[in-house]
Amino acid sequence: MMLRLADLTLLNTRPSHQATELADLLQRHSVAVIPCPTMAIEWLQDFSVSAELADYDLVIFTSVNAIQGWHQAISKSLSAQATAPTKVLAIGRATAEAGRKLGLPIQTLSEERFDSETLLAHPSMQQLQGQKVLLVKGEGGRDLLPTTLAARQAQIFSLPVYRRTALPFCEQQWLRFKESDHPVLLISSYESFRNLLQEAAVVSPQYLAFDSSAWDFLELAVVFSQRIADNLRQNGWNRPIEVLQTQSNRGVLDALQSYIEKSAL
């Protein structure tokens, strides 16, 4: 019998403020959804650098949360920000869409792969000597962007506008998820997945081993980037993986549909 969307149960690990719209979309398409946020987002307000885009030659937003955090933090009108003579970039398509909704003249530098590596490889990102570059981002995270841009002699200014904090394990939801017929794990970041692993290991230490039989119950992992998929495979993960083509709610639904189509072949 062919697998259908209605057969799937997705563990929605997104932060609460991002989980509801995704759950609504999937449930409209008959996918069962179990909420289990692994991280919470705390918005930051005290900055050591200017949040005014016009103060920089180039501004890079790393995520939708970066857009939302910056939006909450600025004191001037968005219309003034939107007309600032600044080049504004987003790493991902969903981030660019969120910025455009706020009136930002924001663009991506790729139509296929959306990650820091692809952005840094673009020809327009090679000659940055002396340019003032603002990175609007979460607290912590990878250092690839600032390190590479600094090596290209750009002046780097970091503006963390949110902080990720780990949440307690949703043990009851996890047990329901394991008992479902075709469970699908959503992994939006490697950090949130590591947090889930640490918490699940309290129930069973076997979850810490990616190639453990403890994961045999899982139908599929849906991941937000190829980098996450690569990390999983390098650590021995042997369950099916679907990588989002677009980091958005619709992208999650499309990934599920893609998996079903492949399984029918």
C-alpha positions in Angstrom: 0.0 0.0 0.0 1.4 3.4 -1.0 2.4 5.7 1.8 0.3 8.8 2.2 0.7 12.1 4.0 -2.1 11.0 6.4 0.1 8.1 7.5 2.9 10.3 8.8 3.4 11.7 12.3 5.8 14.6 12.6 7.6 15.6 15.8 7.5 19.4 15.6 10.7 20.4 17.3 10.5 24.1 16.3 10.4 26.9 18.9 6.8 27.6 20.0 6.6 30.9 18.2 7.4 29.2 14.9 5.6 25.9 15.5 2.0 26.8 15.3 1.9 27.9 11.6 3.8 24.8 10.6 1.4 22.5 12.5 -1.6 24.2 11.0 -0.3 23.7 7.5 0.6 20.1 8.0 -2.6 19.2 9.7 -4.6 20.8 6.8 -2.8 18.2 4.6 -3.7 15.4 7.0 -0.2 15.0 8.6 -0.4 14.3 12.3 1.8 16.6 14.4 3.1 16.2 17.9 4.6 19.4 19.5 8.0 18.9 21.1 10.0 22.2 21.1 13.6 21.5 21.9 14.7 25.2 22.1 13.2 28.5 23.1 14.1 31.9 21.6 14.9 34.8 23.9 14.9 38.2 22.2 17.9 40.5 23.1 17.7 44.2 23.4 21.1 45.5 24.7 23.6 45.9 21.8 27.2 47.0 21.7 27.0 48.0 18.0 24.5 50.1 16.0 21.3 48.4 14.7 20.9 51.1 12.0 21.4 49.5 8.6 22.6 52.7 7.0 25.7 52.6 9.2 27.1 49.7 7.2 28.1 48.8 3.6 26.7 45.3 3.8 24.2 43.7 6.2 23.7 39.9 6.4 20.7 38.4 8.2 21.4 34.7 9.1 17.8 33.5 9.8 14.2 34.4 10.1 14.7 34.8 13.9 17.4 37.4 13.1 14.9 39.4 11.0 12.3 39.2 13.8 14.8 40.1 16.5 16.2 43.1 14.6 12.6 44.2 13.9 11.8 44.2 17.6 15.0 46.0 18.5 15.1 49.0 16.1 13.7 52.3 17.2 13.3 54.0 13.8 10.6 53.4 11.3 10.9 50.5 8.9 10.3 52.8 5.9 13.4 54.7 6.8 15.4 51.5 7.1 14.2 50.2 3.8 15.5 53.3 1.9 18.9 53.1 3.5 21.7 52.9 0.8 22.9 49.5 2.1 23.3 46.1 0.5 21.2 43.7 2.5 21.5 39.9 2.2 19.8 36.8 3.6 21.4 33.4 3.7 18.0 31.7 3.2 15.0 32.2 1.0 12.6 32.3 3.9 14.7 34.9 5.7 14.6 37.1 2.5 10.9 36.7 2.3 10.5 37.7 6.0 12.7 40.8 5.4 10.7 41.8 2.3 7.5 41.7 4.3 9.1 44.4 6.5 10.1 46.5 3.5 13.7 45.6 3.5 15.6 45.6 0.1 16.9 42.1 0.9 18.1 39.4 -1.5 19.8 36.0 -1.5 22.8 35.1 -3.6 21.6 31.6 -4.6 18.5 30.0 -6.0 19.6 26.4 -5.1 21.6 26.0 -1.9 21.0 28.3 1.1 23.9 28.2 3.5 26.9 30.3 4.6 29.3 28.4 2.4 27.3 29.2 -0.7 26.9 32.9 0.2 30.7 33.2 0.8 31.5 31.5 -2.5 29.5 34.1 -4.6 31.7 36.4 -6.7 30.3 39.5 -5.1 31.5 38.4 -1.7 35.2 38.1 -2.6 36.4 41.7 -2.6 35.4 43.3 0.7 38.4 45.2 1.8 37.5 48.0 4.1 33.8 47.4 3.9 31.7 47.6 7.1 29.7 44.4 7.4 27.0 43.8 10.0 26.0 40.2 10.9 22.5 40.1 12.4 22.4 36.7 14.1 21.7 34.6 17.1 24.0 34.5 20.1 26.9 32.0 19.6 26.6 29.9 16.5 29.1 29.1 13.8 32.1 31.4 13.2 32.5 30.6 9.5 31.0 33.9 8.3 32.9 36.4 10.6 36.2 34.5 10.2 36.0 34.3 6.4 34.8 37.9 6.0 37.5 39.2 8.3 40.1 37.2 6.3 38.9 39.1 3.2 39.7 42.3 5.2 36.1 43.4 5.9 35.3 45.2 9.1 33.0 42.8 11.0 30.3 44.0 13.4 28.2 41.3 15.1 24.6 42.0 16.3 23.2 39.1 18.3 19.4 39.8 18.5 18.3 36.5 20.0 19.5 33.7 22.3 18.6 30.0 22.1 17.9 28.2 25.3 17.4 24.4 25.8 14.0 23.2 26.9 13.2 20.2 29.1 12.6 16.9 27.4 9.0 16.3 26.2 9.0 12.7 27.4 5.3 12.0 27.0 5.2 13.4 23.5 8.3 11.4 22.6 6.7 8.2 23.7 3.6 9.0 21.6 5.8 9.8 18.7 7.7 6.4 19.0 4.4 4.5 19.0 3.1 6.1 15.8 3.2 4.1 12.6 5.4 6.3 10.4 7.2 8.8 12.7 9.1 11.7 11.1 11.6 13.7 13.1 12.1 17.4 12.2 15.6 18.8 12.7 15.8 22.6 12.1 19.3 23.0 13.6 22.1 20.7 14.7 22.1 22.4 18.0 18.5 21.6 18.7 19.0 18.0 17.6 22.0 17.6 20.0 19.8 19.0 22.8 17.1 16.4 22.0 19.7 13.6 22.0 21.0 14.6 25.4 17.5 14.6 26.8 16.4 11.4 25.1 19.5 9.7 26.4 18.1 10.0 29.9 15.3 7.6 28.7 17.8 5.4 26.7 21.5 6.1 26.4 21.4 4.3 23.0 20.0 7.4 21.4 23.5 9.0 21.6 24.7 6.5 19.0 23.4 7.6 15.6 23.7 4.1 14.2 22.0 2.5 17.1 19.0 0.2 16.7 17.2 2.7 19.0 16.6 4.8 15.9 15.1 1.9 13.8 11.6 3.1 14.7 12.1 6.3 12.7 10.6 6.5 9.2 12.4 9.7 8.2 14.4 12.7 9.3 13.5 16.0 7.7 16.4 18.5 8.0 16.7 22.2 7.3 20.1 22.1 5.5 22.5 19.9 3.6 25.0 20.7 6.3 22.8 19.0 9.0 22.4 16.0 6.7 26.1 15.7 6.2 26.8 15.9 9.9 24.3 13.2 10.6 25.7 10.9 7.9 29.3 11.5 9.1 28.3 10.4 12.6 26.8 7.2 11.4 23.1 8.1 10.8 21.5 5.4 8.6 17.8 6.4 8.6 16.3 8.1 5.5 16.9 11.9 5.3 15.0 14.6 3.3 16.7 18.0 3.0 14.4 21.1 2.7 14.8 22.9 -0.6 13.4 26.0 1.0 13.7 26.7 4.7 10.0 27.4 5.3 6.8 25.7 6.5 5.9 24.9 2.9 9.4 23.5 2.5 8.7 21.0 5.2 5.5 19.9 3.5 7.3 19.6 0.2 10.0 17.4 1.7 7.3 15.0 3.1 5.6 14.9 -0.3 9.0 14.2 -2.0 9.7 11.3 0.4 6.3 9.8 -0.3 6.9 10.1 -4.1 10.3 8.4 -3.8 8.9 5.6 -1.6 6.4 4.8 -4.3 9.0 4.1 -7.0 
